[in-house]
Amino acid sequence: MPSHQPPRHTSRTRTGSRAVVLALALPLLAAVATAPVRAQPRTAPVASLTHVHPAPATATVTEGQVREVARGGVLTYPSVTSCLTVTVRLRTGGLVGAHASLFQVPGELRSDEILPALRKAVAGRPVAAVEVRGAVGAWHPGYFTRAIEAYGEGEAVPQPEGRDFEGLARAVALRLGQPRAVVTVEDVPDGDQIVR
């Protein structure tokens, strides 16, 4: 029985078809390869209205730190002696707090870094009030823009002259990008502060 083989003209036809397709495709590929590359607009990811991780119900805010608690939560600032605490009350009910230290605690934020970090943590959410509490008489408003550690040898570090409630309120409002009217300042005795 003879073996079955396709006629020779069939394979030539297939080869011819491939050649025609390739001949048509090459100019198109060449045009694409030499076309100027246009930058595609990048779309920013849509920010979520809620945090990836929900805020806890309680938090302890030690010197040089920023922490947040959920609606109805409690912030504890331990051993506030020469420090100031800054608590932002969000309109949604949560609290975001910062513990500003006169002198930097190793590994934590300096006094000129604390308010920018607090502002970043608030992240543009509506603010109901900002409460500043602590050793008002130990603080010069300028410590929020240039920490004591930032002064070099021989440079004069500004010294507080009494309790500058208004100066501190203005400095905090400015650095947080909030109206002065929402900021209150209170001189409180040494010890733990608990904010609900």
KAHU-V640097 format. One record per residue. N is the residue number from 1. RES is the residue in three letters. SS is DSSP state (H for helix, E for strand, L for the rest). PSI is psi in radians with two decimals (* if undefined). OMEGA is omega as a letter, one per 30 degrees, with the letter a starting at -180 (NA if undefined). Layout:
n=N res=RES ss=SS psi=PSI omega=OMEGA
n=N res=RES ss=SS psi=PSI omega=OMEGA
This chain:
n=1 res=MET ss=L psi=2.22 omega=a
n=2 res=PRO ss=L psi=2.52 omega=l
n=3 res=SER ss=L psi=2.55 omega=a
n=4 res=HIS ss=L psi=2.08 omega=l
n=5 res=GLN ss=L psi=2.46 omega=l
n=6 res=PRO ss=L psi=2.61 omega=l
n=7 res=PRO ss=L psi=2.59 omega=a
n=8 res=ARG ss=H psi=-0.54 omega=a
n=9 res=HIS ss=H psi=-0.43 omega=l
n=10 res=THR ss=H psi=-0.82 omega=a
n=11 res=SER ss=H psi=-0.56 omega=l
n=12 res=ARG ss=H psi=-0.65 omega=l
n=13 res=THR ss=H psi=-0.76 omega=l
n=14 res=ARG ss=H psi=-0.76 omega=l
n=15 res=THR ss=H psi=-0.70 omega=l
n=16 res=GLY ss=H psi=-0.67 omega=l
n=17 res=SER ss=H psi=-0.73 omega=l
n=18 res=ARG ss=H psi=-0.70 omega=a
n=19 res=ALA ss=H psi=-0.69 omega=l
n=20 res=VAL ss=H psi=-0.78 omega=l
n=21 res=VAL ss=H psi=-0.78 omega=l
n=22 res=LEU ss=H psi=-0.69 omega=l
n=23 res=ALA ss=H psi=-0.61 omega=l
n=24 res=LEU ss=H psi=-0.60 omega=a
n=25 res=ALA ss=H psi=-0.56 omega=a
n=26 res=LEU ss=H psi=-0.81 omega=l
n=27 res=PRO ss=H psi=-0.61 omega=l
n=28 res=LEU ss=H psi=-0.78 omega=l
n=29 res=LEU ss=H psi=-0.71 omega=l
n=30 res=ALA ss=H psi=-0.69 omega=l
n=31 res=ALA ss=H psi=-0.72 omega=l
n=32 res=VAL ss=H psi=-0.74 omega=a
n=33 res=ALA ss=H psi=-0.55 omega=a
n=34 res=THR ss=H psi=-0.07 omega=l
n=35 res=ALA ss=L psi=2.52 omega=l
n=36 res=PRO ss=L psi=2.47 omega=a
n=37 res=VAL ss=L psi=2.23 omega=l
n=38 res=ARG ss=L psi=2.33 omega=l
n=39 res=ALA ss=L psi=2.28 omega=l
n=40 res=GLN ss=L psi=2.36 omega=l
n=41 res=PRO ss=L psi=2.36 omega=l
n=42 res=ARG ss=L psi=2.33 omega=l
n=43 res=THR ss=L psi=2.31 omega=l
n=44 res=ALA ss=L psi=2.52 omega=l
n=45 res=PRO ss=L psi=2.51 omega=l
n=46 res=VAL ss=L psi=2.18 omega=a
n=47 res=ALA ss=L psi=2.41 omega=l
n=48 res=SER ss=L psi=2.53 omega=l
n=49 res=LEU ss=L psi=-0.25 omega=l
n=50 res=THR ss=L psi=2.70 omega=l
n=51 res=HIS ss=L psi=2.68 omega=l
n=52 res=VAL ss=L psi=-0.75 omega=l
n=53 res=HIS ss=L psi=2.18 omega=l
n=54 res=PRO ss=L psi=2.58 omega=l
n=55 res=ALA ss=L psi=2.56 omega=l
n=56 res=PRO ss=E psi=3.00 omega=l
n=57 res=ALA ss=E psi=-0.48 omega=l
n=58 res=THR ss=E psi=2.65 omega=l
n=59 res=ALA ss=E psi=2.53 omega=l
n=60 res=THR ss=E psi=2.24 omega=a
n=61 res=VAL ss=L psi=1.79 omega=l
n=62 res=THR ss=L psi=3.03 omega=a
n=63 res=GLU ss=L psi=2.28 omega=l
n=64 res=GLY ss=L psi=0.24 omega=a
n=65 res=GLN ss=L psi=2.80 omega=l
n=66 res=VAL ss=E psi=2.30 omega=a
n=67 res=ARG ss=E psi=2.81 omega=l
n=68 res=GLU ss=E psi=2.55 omega=l
n=69 res=VAL ss=E psi=2.72 omega=a
n=70 res=ALA ss=E psi=3.02 omega=l
n=71 res=ARG ss=E psi=2.28 omega=a
n=72 res=GLY ss=E psi=0.05 omega=a
n=73 res=GLY ss=E psi=3.06 omega=a
n=74 res=VAL ss=E psi=2.25 omega=l
n=75 res=LEU ss=E psi=2.35 omega=l
n=76 res=THR ss=E psi=2.18 omega=l
n=77 res=TYR ss=E psi=1.86 omega=a
n=78 res=PRO ss=E psi=2.57 omega=l
n=79 res=SER ss=E psi=1.01 omega=l
n=80 res=VAL ss=E psi=1.84 omega=a
n=81 res=THR ss=L psi=-1.24 omega=l
n=82 res=SER ss=L psi=0.22 omega=a
n=83 res=CYS ss=L psi=2.99 omega=l
n=84 res=LEU ss=E psi=2.48 omega=l
n=85 res=THR ss=E psi=2.53 omega=l
n=86 res=VAL ss=E psi=1.98 omega=a
n=87 res=THR ss=E psi=2.16 omega=l
n=88 res=VAL ss=E psi=2.13 omega=l
n=89 res=ARG ss=E psi=2.00 omega=l
n=90 res=LEU ss=E psi=2.61 omega=l
n=91 res=ARG ss=L psi=-0.39 omega=l
n=92 res=THR ss=L psi=-0.12 omega=l
n=93 res=GLY ss=L psi=-0.27 omega=l
n=94 res=GLY ss=L psi=2.95 omega=l
n=95 res=LEU ss=E psi=2.45 omega=l
n=96 res=VAL ss=E psi=2.15 omega=a
n=97 res=GLY ss=E psi=2.64 omega=l
n=98 res=ALA ss=E psi=2.46 omega=l
n=99 res=HIS ss=E psi=1.74 omega=a
n=100 res=ALA ss=E psi=2.19 omega=a
n=101 res=SER ss=L psi=2.43 omega=l
n=102 res=LEU ss=L psi=-0.73 omega=a
n=103 res=PHE ss=L psi=2.39 omega=a
n=104 res=GLN ss=L psi=2.30 omega=l
n=105 res=VAL ss=L psi=2.29 omega=a
n=106 res=PRO ss=L psi=2.29 omega=l
n=107 res=GLY ss=L psi=-0.04 omega=a
n=108 res=GLU ss=L psi=3.11 omega=a
n=109 res=LEU ss=L psi=2.52 omega=l
n=110 res=ARG ss=L psi=2.96 omega=a
n=111 res=SER ss=H psi=-0.47 omega=l
n=112 res=ASP ss=H psi=-0.03 omega=l
n=113 res=GLU ss=H psi=-0.32 omega=a
n=114 res=ILE ss=H psi=-0.75 omega=a
n=115 res=LEU ss=H psi=-0.69 omega=l
n=116 res=PRO ss=H psi=-0.65 omega=l
n=117 res=ALA ss=H psi=-0.66 omega=l
n=118 res=LEU ss=H psi=-0.76 omega=l
n=119 res=ARG ss=H psi=-0.72 omega=l
n=120 res=LYS ss=H psi=-0.69 omega=l
n=121 res=ALA ss=H psi=-0.60 omega=l
n=122 res=VAL ss=H psi=-0.60 omega=l
n=123 res=ALA ss=L psi=0.74 omega=l
n=124 res=GLY ss=L psi=0.10 omega=l
n=125 res=ARG ss=L psi=2.63 omega=a
n=126 res=PRO ss=L psi=2.37 omega=a
n=127 res=VAL ss=E psi=2.31 omega=l
n=128 res=ALA ss=E psi=-0.70 omega=a
n=129 res=ALA ss=E psi=2.75 omega=l
n=130 res=VAL ss=E psi=2.15 omega=a
n=131 res=GLU ss=E psi=2.12 omega=l
n=132 res=VAL ss=E psi=2.19 omega=a
n=133 res=ARG ss=E psi=2.61 omega=l
n=134 res=GLY ss=E psi=-2.59 omega=a
n=135 res=ALA ss=L psi=1.29 omega=a
n=136 res=VAL ss=H psi=-0.71 omega=a
n=137 res=GLY ss=H psi=-0.29 omega=a
n=138 res=ALA ss=H psi=-0.11 omega=a
n=139 res=TRP ss=L psi=2.32 omega=l
n=140 res=HIS ss=L psi=2.38 omega=a
n=141 res=PRO ss=H psi=-0.51 omega=a
n=142 res=GLY ss=H psi=-0.29 omega=l
n=143 res=TYR ss=H psi=-0.34 omega=l
n=144 res=PHE ss=H psi=-0.29 omega=l
n=145 res=THR ss=L psi=-0.40 omega=l
n=146 res=ARG ss=L psi=1.95 omega=a
n=147 res=ALA ss=L psi=2.72 omega=l
n=148 res=ILE ss=H psi=-0.66 omega=a
n=149 res=GLU ss=H psi=-0.30 omega=a
n=150 res=ALA ss=H psi=-0.22 omega=a
n=151 res=TYR ss=L psi=2.35 omega=l
n=152 res=GLY ss=L psi=3.05 omega=l
n=153 res=GLU ss=L psi=2.28 omega=l
n=154 res=GLY ss=L psi=-0.22 omega=l
n=155 res=GLU ss=L psi=2.45 omega=a
n=156 res=ALA ss=L psi=2.12 omega=l
n=157 res=VAL ss=L psi=2.22 omega=a
n=158 res=PRO ss=L psi=2.45 omega=a
n=159 res=GLN ss=L psi=2.46 omega=l
n=160 res=PRO ss=L psi=2.50 omega=l
n=161 res=GLU ss=L psi=1.54 omega=a
n=162 res=GLY ss=L psi=-2.86 omega=a
n=163 res=ARG ss=L psi=1.86 omega=a
n=164 res=ASP ss=L psi=1.33 omega=a
n=165 res=PHE ss=H psi=-0.83 omega=a
n=166 res=GLU ss=H psi=-0.76 omega=l
n=167 res=GLY ss=H psi=-0.73 omega=l
n=168 res=LEU ss=H psi=-0.74 omega=l
n=169 res=ALA ss=H psi=-0.77 omega=l
n=170 res=ARG ss=H psi=-0.75 omega=a
n=171 res=ALA ss=H psi=-0.75 omega=a
n=172 res=VAL ss=H psi=-0.79 omega=l
n=173 res=ALA ss=H psi=-0.78 omega=a
n=174 res=LEU ss=H psi=-0.85 omega=a
n=175 res=ARG ss=H psi=-0.47 omega=l
n=176 res=LEU ss=H psi=-0.14 omega=a
n=177 res=GLY ss=L psi=0.63 omega=a
n=178 res=GLN ss=L psi=2.73 omega=l
n=179 res=PRO ss=L psi=2.52 omega=l
n=180 res=ARG ss=H psi=-0.59 omega=a
n=181 res=ALA ss=H psi=-0.40 omega=a
n=182 res=VAL ss=H psi=-0.11 omega=a
n=183 res=VAL ss=E psi=2.24 omega=l
n=184 res=THR ss=E psi=2.62 omega=l
n=185 res=VAL ss=E psi=2.33 omega=a
n=186 res=GLU ss=E psi=2.29 omega=l
n=187 res=ASP ss=E psi=2.09 omega=a
n=188 res=VAL ss=L psi=2.69 omega=l
n=189 res=PRO ss=L psi=2.85 omega=l
n=190 res=ASP ss=L psi=2.65 omega=l
n=191 res=GLY ss=E psi=-3.02 omega=l
n=192 res=ASP ss=E psi=2.54 omega=l
n=193 res=GLN ss=E psi=2.31 omega=l
n=194 res=ILE ss=E psi=2.13 omega=a
n=195 res=VAL ss=E psi=2.20 omega=l
n=196 res=ARG ss=L psi=* omega=NA
